[in-house]
Amino acid sequence: MRLRAPLAAALAALVAIAPGLALPALAASVTPAAIGTSADAIAASPKVVIVVGATEGTTPAYRADADKIYAEAIKYTPNVIKIYS
């Protein structure tokens, strides 16, 4: 019980600073528009990944739901990937 308060404080601090730690990595992975690629071209074709894992008796229902999601996503981008187990 004595560890709960310090652990909660440490977790809260980590959650608070996590976005600041991720921004430099995100900024380094995005191609700048000055290189010749416009921002519209970068955002023109988003990637959608649909993952369905095995969940005993409900897997067929989840796959059917994922197929519906795929049908909707493919209307907006050609970059849709399905991963079914």
MODELLER restraints for C-alpha pairs under 7 A, 6 or more apart:
rsr = mdl.restraints
at = mdl.atoms
rsr.add(forms.Gaussian(group=physical.xy_distance, feature=features.Distance(at['CA:33:A'], at['CA:39:A']), mean=5.85, stdev=0.5))
rsr.add(forms.Gaussian(group=physical.xy_distance, feature=features.Distance(at['CA:45:A'], at['CA:77:A']), mean=5.64, stdev=0.5))
rsr.add(forms.Gaussian(group=physical.xy_distance, feature=features.Distance(at['CA:45:A'], at['CA:79:A']), mean=6.79, stdev=0.5))
rsr.add(forms.Gaussian(group=physical.xy_distance, feature=features.Distance(at['CA:46:A'], at['CA:77:A']), mean=6.34, stdev=0.5))
rsr.add(forms.Gaussian(group=physical.xy_distance, feature=features.Distance(at['CA:46:A'], at['CA:79:A']), mean=6.67, stdev=0.5))
rsr.add(forms.Gaussian(group=physical.xy_distance, feature=features.Distance(at['CA:47:A'], at['CA:79:A']), mean=5.03, stdev=0.5))
rsr.add(forms.Gaussian(group=physical.xy_distance, feature=features.Distance(at['CA:47:A'], at['CA:80:A']), mean=5.97, stdev=0.5))
rsr.add(forms.Gaussian(group=physical.xy_distance, feature=features.Distance(at['CA:48:A'], at['CA:79:A']), mean=6.35, stdev=0.5))
rsr.add(forms.Gaussian(group=physical.xy_distance, feature=features.Distance(at['CA:48:A'], at['CA:80:A']), mean=4.71, stdev=0.5))
rsr.add(forms.Gaussian(group=physical.xy_distance, feature=features.Distance(at['CA:48:A'], at['CA:81:A']), mean=6.25, stdev=0.5))
rsr.add(forms.Gaussian(group=physical.xy_distance, feature=features.Distance(at['CA:49:A'], at['CA:80:A']), mean=5.87, stdev=0.5))
rsr.add(forms.Gaussian(group=physical.xy_distance, feature=features.Distance(at['CA:49:A'], at['CA:81:A']), mean=4.79, stdev=0.5))
rsr.add(forms.Gaussian(group=physical.xy_distance, feature=features.Distance(at['CA:49:A'], at['CA:82:A']), mean=5.99, stdev=0.5))
rsr.add(forms.Gaussian(group=physical.xy_distance, feature=features.Distance(at['CA:50:A'], at['CA:66:A']), mean=6.71, stdev=0.5))
rsr.add(forms.Gaussian(group=physical.xy_distance, feature=features.Distance(at['CA:50:A'], at['CA:81:A']), mean=6.18, stdev=0.5))
rsr.add(forms.Gaussian(group=physical.xy_distance, feature=features.Distance(at['CA:50:A'], at['CA:82:A']), mean=4.85, stdev=0.5))
rsr.add(forms.Gaussian(group=physical.xy_distance, feature=features.Distance(at['CA:50:A'], at['CA:83:A']), mean=6.07, stdev=0.5))
rsr.add(forms.Gaussian(group=physical.xy_distance, feature=features.Distance(at['CA:51:A'], at['CA:82:A']), mean=6.12, stdev=0.5))
rsr.add(forms.Gaussian(group=physical.xy_distance, feature=features.Distance(at['CA:51:A'], at['CA:83:A']), mean=4.76, stdev=0.5))
rsr.add(forms.Gaussian(group=physical.xy_distance, feature=features.Distance(at['CA:51:A'], at['CA:84:A']), mean=5.94, stdev=0.5))
rsr.add(forms.Gaussian(group=physical.xy_distance, feature=features.Distance(at['CA:52:A'], at['CA:62:A']), mean=6.75, stdev=0.5))
rsr.add(forms.Gaussian(group=physical.xy_distance, feature=features.Distance(at['CA:52:A'], at['CA:63:A']), mean=6.50, stdev=0.5))
rsr.add(forms.Gaussian(group=physical.xy_distance, feature=features.Distance(at['CA:52:A'], at['CA:83:A']), mean=6.32, stdev=0.5))
rsr.add(forms.Gaussian(group=physical.xy_distance, feature=features.Distance(at['CA:52:A'], at['CA:84:A']), mean=4.87, stdev=0.5))
rsr.add(forms.Gaussian(group=physical.xy_distance, feature=features.Distance(at['CA:52:A'], at['CA:85:A']), mean=6.43, stdev=0.5))
rsr.add(forms.Gaussian(group=physical.xy_distance, feature=features.Distance(at['CA:53:A'], at['CA:84:A']), mean=6.16, stdev=0.5))
rsr.add(forms.Gaussian(group=physical.xy_distance, feature=features.Distance(at['CA:53:A'], at['CA:85:A']), mean=5.23, stdev=0.5))
rsr.add(forms.Gaussian(group=physical.xy_distance, feature=features.Distance(at['CA:54:A'], at['CA:85:A']), mean=5.87, stdev=0.5))
rsr.add(forms.Gaussian(group=physical.xy_distance, feature=features.Distance(at['CA:73:A'], at['CA:80:A']), mean=6.91, stdev=0.5))
rsr.add(forms.Gaussian(group=physical.xy_distance, feature=features.Distance(at['CA:74:A'], at['CA:80:A']), mean=6.28, stdev=0.5))
